Amino acid sequence: MAELPLVGDEFAGYRLRAVLGRGGMSVVYQAENPRLGSVIALKVLAPELAADDVFRARFLEESRIAASLNHPNVIPIYDTGSHEGLLYIAMRYVSGTDLRQVIKKRGRVVPATAVFLLGQAARALDAAHRRGLVHRDVKPGNLLIERGSEDDDDPDRRRVGGDPGRPAARRASLDGAVHAGGLRARRVRLRLRPAGRER
């Protein structure tokens, strides 16, 4: 049976730079496309999943559908396939964190920020559902919060939340900027998980 690649390996035309996350079904790497010099996130599924013909067919079909989604709150998929007996999906690298880490670090998210973040996630799920995709694993760890720039001077950005005693802005942003207690993000992106096993 095939083995998961290691940091430093080249896999499916991408050079693996670091492990971003590890779960029961996959490992997500930060990877570089040496032809373009761009950085991506490369998810490689567990070897036993590629051996399951039904799973493999469903994964590839759902990946194609997910790649056709063009929505600001869905991480774009660049490539998918099989390499050395392993299934993979190449997607945009999101600089930032996930909601699970934010909750772990802060203990809570102020209500205005929570509503804002969940609204963006709901829009992403709605876009996926309209294309016939079901996420199967909606959880804080799959809600990525894209890092914004502190020196961003776009006048259309508004802040949500903020210091206690100060009212939250009524309008978050035209493109999803969030600032709450030091958390600055441009938008929430939903990491789709094609063909995940239901629990």
C-alpha positions in Angstrom: 0.0 0.0 0.0 1.2 3.5 -0.8 2.6 5.7 2.0 1.9 9.4 2.7 4.7 11.7 1.4 7.1 13.5 3.7 8.0 17.2 3.9 10.7 17.9 1.3 9.2 15.3 -1.2 7.9 16.2 -4.6 4.3 14.9 -5.0 2.1 15.3 -8.0 4.3 18.1 -9.3 4.3 20.0 -6.0 7.2 20.4 -3.5 6.0 19.8 0.0 7.2 22.5 2.4 5.4 21.9 5.7 2.5 20.0 7.3 -0.4 22.4 7.9 -2.8 19.9 9.5 -3.3 16.2 10.0 -6.5 14.3 10.5 -7.8 10.8 10.4 -8.5 10.9 6.7 -5.8 13.1 5.3 -2.7 15.3 5.7 -2.7 18.9 4.4 0.6 20.3 3.3 1.8 23.7 2.4 3.3 23.1 -1.0 5.0 25.0 -3.8 4.3 24.7 -7.5 7.9 24.9 -8.8 6.7 25.8 -12.3 4.9 28.9 -11.1 6.6 29.6 -7.8 3.1 29.8 -6.1 2.3 28.4 -2.7 -0.8 26.1 -2.3 -2.4 23.8 0.2 -2.2 20.2 -0.9 -4.5 17.7 0.8 -3.4 14.0 0.4 -5.9 11.4 1.5 -5.1 8.4 3.6 -3.8 5.4 1.5 -6.7 3.1 2.3 -9.2 5.6 0.8 -7.6 5.5 -2.6 -8.0 1.7 -2.6 -11.8 1.9 -2.2 -13.1 2.2 -5.8 -16.5 3.6 -4.8 -14.8 6.3 -2.6 -12.3 7.1 -5.3 -15.0 7.7 -8.0 -17.1 9.8 -5.6 -14.1 11.8 -4.5 -13.0 12.6 -8.1 -16.5 13.5 -9.2 -17.2 15.7 -6.1 -13.8 17.4 -6.5 -14.7 18.4 -10.1 -18.0 19.9 -8.9 -16.3 21.7 -6.0 -13.7 23.0 -8.4 -16.5 24.6 -10.5 -17.7 26.7 -7.5 -16.8 30.3 -7.8 -17.7 31.9 -4.5 -15.7 34.3 -2.3 -16.2 32.1 0.8 -15.2 28.8 -0.8 -11.5 27.9 -1.2 -10.8 27.5 -4.9 -9.6 24.1 -6.0 -6.8 24.1 -8.6 -6.2 20.4 -9.2 -7.3 17.0 -8.1 -6.3 13.4 -9.0 -4.3 10.4 -8.1 -0.5 10.2 -7.8 1.5 7.2 -6.8 -1.7 5.5 -5.6 -2.8 8.4 -3.4 -5.7 10.8 -3.9 -5.0 14.5 -3.6 -6.6 17.9 -4.0 -4.6 21.1 -4.6 -6.3 24.3 -3.4 -5.6 27.9 -2.6 -3.4 28.4 0.5 -5.2 30.6 3.0 -2.9 32.6 5.2 -4.6 32.9 8.5 -6.1 30.5 11.0 -9.3 28.5 11.6 -12.2 29.2 13.9 -11.2 26.2 16.2 -7.8 27.9 16.9 -9.5 31.3 17.5 -11.8 29.7 20.0 -9.0 27.8 21.7 -6.8 30.9 22.0 -9.5 33.4 23.0 -12.0 31.1 24.8 -14.9 32.8 23.0 -15.8 34.9 20.0 -17.9 38.1 20.6 -21.4 37.6 19.3 -21.2 40.2 16.5 -18.1 38.4 15.1 -19.7 35.0 15.5 -22.8 36.1 13.5 -20.6 37.6 10.8 -18.3 34.5 10.5 -21.2 32.1 10.5 -23.1 34.2 7.9 -20.1 33.8 5.6 -20.0 30.1 6.2 -23.7 29.7 5.6 -23.3 31.5 2.2 -20.5 29.1 1.3 -22.6 26.1 2.3 -25.6 27.5 0.3 -23.4 27.8 -2.8 -22.2 24.2 -2.4 -25.7 22.9 -1.8 -27.0 24.6 -4.9 -24.4 22.5 -6.9 -25.5 19.3 -5.1 -22.5 19.1 -2.7 -23.0 18.3 1.0 -20.0 19.2 3.2 -20.4 16.3 5.7 -17.9 17.8 8.2 -18.9 21.4 9.1 -16.9 22.3 12.2 -14.8 25.2 13.4 -11.6 23.6 12.1 -13.0 23.7 8.6 -13.8 27.4 8.8 -10.6 29.2 7.7 -10.3 32.9 8.6 -8.2 34.6 6.0 -5.7 37.1 7.5 -6.3 40.7 6.6 -3.7 43.4 6.5 -3.5 45.9 9.3 -2.4 48.6 6.9 -5.3 48.0 4.6 -6.7 51.5 3.9 -9.7 50.4 1.8 -12.5 52.8 2.9 -15.2 50.2 2.3 -13.9 48.0 5.1 -15.8 48.1 8.4 -14.9 46.5 11.7 -17.1 44.1 13.6 -16.9 43.7 17.4 -14.1 45.5 19.0 -13.4 46.6 22.6 -16.0 46.1 25.3 -18.2 49.2 25.7 -17.8 50.2 22.1 -20.6 49.5 19.7 -20.0 47.1 16.8 -20.2 48.4 13.3 -23.5 47.6 11.7 -22.0 46.7 8.4 -19.1 44.3 8.4 -17.5 44.9 5.0 -18.1 44.8 1.3 -15.5 41.9 1.1 -15.6 40.5 4.6 -13.1 42.4 6.8 -13.4 41.4 10.5 -11.7 43.0 13.5 -12.7 41.8 16.9 -10.4 41.9 19.9 -7.3 41.8 17.7 -8.6 39.3 15.1 -8.3 40.9 11.7 -9.6 38.9 8.8 -10.7 39.6 5.3 -13.1 36.7 4.9 -14.0 33.3 6.1 -13.4 30.5 3.7 -15.0 27.1 3.9 -12.7 24.2 3.2 -14.9 21.7 1.2 -14.3 18.1 1.9 -15.4 16.0 -1.2 -16.4 12.5 -0.6 -15.8 12.5 3.2 -17.1 9.5 5.1 -20.1 10.3 7.2 -19.7 9.8 10.9 
